[in-house]
Each structure stands twice: as structure tokens, then as C-alpha cells.
């Protein structure tokens, strides 16, 4: 056989073997903050399901000296104790949305009726501006596919501001009565009901009036209180508001998290897991090249006061301890 052909076959086999290896789960131990130090991760969203925390992030891929967001895929990690982690193969890429151009921005996953729905922000391919898509899977680790074949939210549907990037940072909640809500937005905080199929709006898009709102809303509920945290001003801190109803009125409660070091943006996920509350965010802790485009996910404890208000988060390098 021709040596060149044989060499090509061997290279092809090696390539397939490498790709197969790349698609396997891998494990690591978080040694303080940031918890992931072998790659850059940003915009965390987290979900607790069957005694496991699933962490979904964007993947910052900008190489120095480039200053700008380079994000093509989302990543998935899981843990049963908040310290020992498994990294799963990337479950979704912007290419999974045929109508999208690029930009794997902030996202959140939620489970309903045995299926997992992943709400993501991307750049639309034909409608100018950012858009929100929905992925779906039978497993929390994917793979996910486009649940609609089209965007759920496009820039021409939201007119409260004339910027093209106001349809980003989706967060979602299923209330106790089974009604699901989607909240999102930059400079304006939009919200709308979702149908039970989780892939269609069920009513008009409305606006939540929040002081100095920038972006990155996260909705959660605890002990009868709704909490809406969000990034405020720029560089960003995290502020929050509380309400007894998801439809408001919302009471502003102040700053929850200060500027995260070496990062102009701030993006949070809040969960309860095995009797502890956790604040998950990103900073620029392992970025030695400056700028805000190579971010890293961190986790610290979150504490509540007796009246339900949240105490300001103390960001640490030690992070959290294993939780059995």
C-alpha cells in the first residue's frame, strides 16, 4: 500500500480516537475559587436534580491579545458534593440552532415532565440582534437539540429599548401552581408566561421595573418569597429585589455581590443543595492577560436573614467545603 495512503489512514484513525477521547466524561477536584481552572467558563446557570447539581456555563475562548467575546459552545459539569466535579462533553453548540449566527451567551436549564429545557442567548442569523432559543433533551447532560426550529424571542418582539442586545440572559422558573415564567433582558427586564410545553409564550411580554437594572436576571423562590437578582451598573455588581408575587410589586433590597475581580461583568446562579445555599458567579481570577473576556466560575456560600433578606455575599479564594 502507498505509504502516503497508509499514513493518511493512520492519521484518520488517530484523529477518530482523539475525538472519542475528547467526548468522554472527565473528573476534577475544585481547589478553591475559581472552581474550574483548566478552561475559561462564564455566565453560570445551575440546577439541582436527583441529589446532583448540574452547572451549565458559557465557554470563553478568546486568545490574547484579542479583547472581545469569543463563545461558540456551552459546557456542562455535575457534582454531588460541590467539590468533586465531572465535566461532560459539550451538550450544545450555537450550530445546533440553524437560525443562529454565533455567540453562546448566558443560559439556564430547567426540568419539566422528564425533559430538560435549555434557554440560551445567541446572535440571530437573519433578524438583527440577539435572540433567545430553547434546547431540549431527555438527560440533563444532553445532547440537546433545538426544541422549536426557530427563536423563542427575537429583537423585533421587544421595543422598550432600541438596542440590539436587549434579548439576552434568560432565566426561568416553574411556580408552585405549574405556571412557567421566562425573564430576560439588557437595560430592560422583560418577562412573560410560558405554555406548559415550555417552548411557546403564553401571553404578552411585560416589563419589571428595577432600579439601575443592567442585565443577568436570576429568579428563585424560597419560603414564600420570590427573589430577582440582577447585574447593576457597569462594571457590574449584583443587586436584588423581593416580592410575594412573581407579578410584583418588587421591593429593591440593595447590593448582593460586589464587583467580581478582573471582570466587568457579573452573572449569578443561586441554588439550595443539601441544606446549604450557594451563590455561583464568575470572575477573572485565573486570567493573567487582563481584560474581561476570559472569565472563571466561582462558588461561595449564601446566607439569609430571619426576615428573608439575603446577606451580602463574601467572595473567597477558599470556596466551599464538600457537602455530604
N, C-alpha and C positions, 0 to 999 in steps of 0.2 A: 504493500500500500504506500502511496506517496506520503513522504514524511510530513509535507505541509498539511495534507488532509488529515493524517493521524494526529498531528499536533492540534489541529482545529477541533477534532472530536474530543481530545483530552481536555482542551481548554473549556469546551462546552460542558463536558461532564463536571469539571471543577466548578464552573460557574453555577450549574444547577445545584451542586452540593452546597455551595456557599449560600445561595438563595434559600435553600431548605433550612440551613442552619440559622440564617437571619430571621426566619419565620417562627422559630421556636421560642417558648417562654424562657425568660431568664430571671434570676433572683438576685437580690442585693439587700444589704442592711443599711438603713438610714443612720448615718453617723452625725446626728445633729442637723442643723439647718445650713444650707438648703438640703432637702432630703434626697434629691436626685442630682448627682454631680458628674455623671458621665455624658450628659447631653443637656441642652438648654430646654426648659419647659416653662410654659406661661399660661395665664388665664385658667386657673384650675376650676373644675366643677367636680363635685363628689356626690356619691350615692351610697347609702347603706342598704345592702340586700343580702338576706340569709347569713347574718353574722360576719359579713365581709364588707369592707369599704372598697369601692371602686372609684379610682381617681382618673379623671379624663383631663387632658391638657392639650394645649397647642404646642407645636414644636418650633422653637426659634432656630432658624438655620442660617442666619446672616453671618457671613465670614468677614472678619476685619480685613480691610478698613471700611467695609460697607456699613453705612448707617441708614437703616430702614428695615421694615418688617419683611422677612422672607419666611413664609409659613405655608407649607403645602399639605400637611397632614396633621391628624390628631393622634395622640398617644393614649394608652390605657395601662394603668397599674392597679394592683389589688393587694390588700393586706388583711390579716385577721387580728393584728396586734398593734398597728400603726408604726411599726419599726421594721419588721421583716416584710419585704415587698417582692412581688412578682411583676415583671414587665411583660406584657403580652404583645404580640405582633400588632403593628398599627392597624386598628379596626376600620379606619375610614380615611379617605383622601378626598381632596377637592375634586379630583377626576371622577369620583363616584357620583357627582352631580353634573350630568351632561350639560346643563344650562348655566353652570358656574364657570367663571374665568380662573379664579385662584383665591388665595388668602384664607387659610384655615384659622379663623379668628375664634373668639370666645364661644363656649358651648356649655350645654348641660344635658345630662341623661336622666330619664325617669322611667320607671316601670309601670305598666298598666296591663292587667289581664294576661300576664305571662309574656308580654312583649316589651321590648326596650326601645324607647324613642329618644333620639339624639337631635337636639335643636342646636343648629350651628349658624354662625355668621360667615358669609363669603361675599366675594365680589361677583355680581351678576354678569353674565356674558353678553346680554343684549339690552337689558334695561339699565340705564346708567345708575351706578351707585351700589351700595351694599344691599344684601338681601339675607333672609333667614330661610334655611332649608331644614328638612326633617329626615333623619335616617332612621331605619328600623332594623331590629334584629331579634332573634329568638334567644340570644345569650347576651349577658352584659359585656362580654369580651368581644362580641362580634363574630364574624364580619357584619358590618352594617351596609344596607343599600338604601338608595333614595326611596322614601316612602310615598312620594307624590309624583315624581317625574317633572316637577316644577317647583318654584319657590313658594313658600307659605306667605312671606311678606316681601314686597318689593318697594323700592324707593318712591314709586309713583302712588303708593297707597297711603303715605304719611306726609301730610302737608303742614304740620305745625312748625317746621323749620325748613329752610331752603338748602341745607347742606345735603351732601350725597351719602354721608356715612352715619345717618341717624338710625338706621335699621341694623343694629349690632347688639351683641351681648345678651342673648336670650336667657331668661330664667323661667322656670315653670314649676307649678305646684298643683297637686290634686287636693282639693279641700275635703273636709270630712263628709260633705254631702255628695261627693263624687264629681263635683264640677271642677274642671281643669282651667287654669288661667296661664296665659303667656304674658310676660313682662319683658320689655327690652327698650333700647334707645340710647342715643347720644344727644346731649343737651336738652332733650325732651324725654320724659319717661312714659312710654306707651304701655297700655295693657289691653287685653281682650280675652274673652272666653274662648275655650277650645271645645269642639264637639268631642263626644266620647271616643271617636276614632283617633283622636289626638293629632290629626293631620289637616283639619279644617277649622277656620274661625267660626264661632257661633255667636255672632253679634258684632256691633261696631267697635272700632278702635277708639279707645279713650285715653286721656292723659292724667297722670298722677302729678300733682303739684308738689315738688320737693325743693327745699332751699338749696341753692348752689349745686344743683344736680349736674354731673358731667356724663357718667356712663356706668357700666358694670353693676346693674342691679342684681341682687340675690334675695329671693323671697324664702322665708321659712316660718314655721308656726310652732309655738311651744306654750303649753299651759294656757291656751285660750287667747294668746297674743299673736298677732301677725307682725313679723319683723321684715322691714325692707331696708337692706343695707345697700350702699352705692358709693361709687367713686365721686369725690367732690373736688372742685377747683383743679389747678394744674401747676406744678406737679401734684399728683393726686394723693389725697387721704381717703379713708373710708369713713363715711358718716352713716347714720341710720335713723329710721323713724319707726314708730309703733302704732298699731291700730287694733281695735277689737273686731274690725270687719275688713276684709280684703278690699272692699269698695270705699274704705276710708270712713271718717276723716283720719289722716295720718298726722301724728304728733312727732315733730322733729326732736331727737334726743341728743344730738351732738356727734362728736368725733368718736369713732370706734378704733381706728387704726391710723397711726401717723404715716408720713411718707416712708415708703419702703426703700431702704438704702440702694443707691445707684440705679434707681428705676423711676422714670417719670410717671409710669402707670402703676395702678394698684388694682388688683382684682381678687375677689374673695369667694370662698365657699364656706358654708357653716353647716356642721353636722353634729348630731349626738350619736355616740357609739359606746356601748358597754358602760353606761353610767357617767361618761365624760363628754364635755362639749369641746369641739375643736374649731379653730379658725385657720383656714387654709388659704394661702396667698402666694404672691411671687415677689421676689426682689432681684437685685443684681449681684447677689452675694458671691458668685464664682466668676463673674465677668471681670477680667483684668484688663480689658481693652477699652473701657469707657463706654459711654452711650447707654441707651435703654432698650436695646434690641436683642439682647442675649440674657434672658431672664431665667429665674430658677424658682421652683415651687418650694415653699416652706410650710411648716405646721407648728402652731403653738396652741396652748390651752385658751379656752374662752370661759369666762365666768359671768354669772348673772347675780344681780342684787335681789333682795327679797321682794321688791316691788316689780320685778320682771325686767327692769332695765339691764343693759349689758355693761359690764366693766370694760374700761379701755384695755385693748389687747397689749400685752407686753411681748414685744418681739425679742426672741432669744437666738443665740447660736446653738444652745444645747438641744432645743426642740422638745419633743415629748418622750415619755418613757413607754416601754412596752405595756400593753393592756391585755390582760388575760381574760 
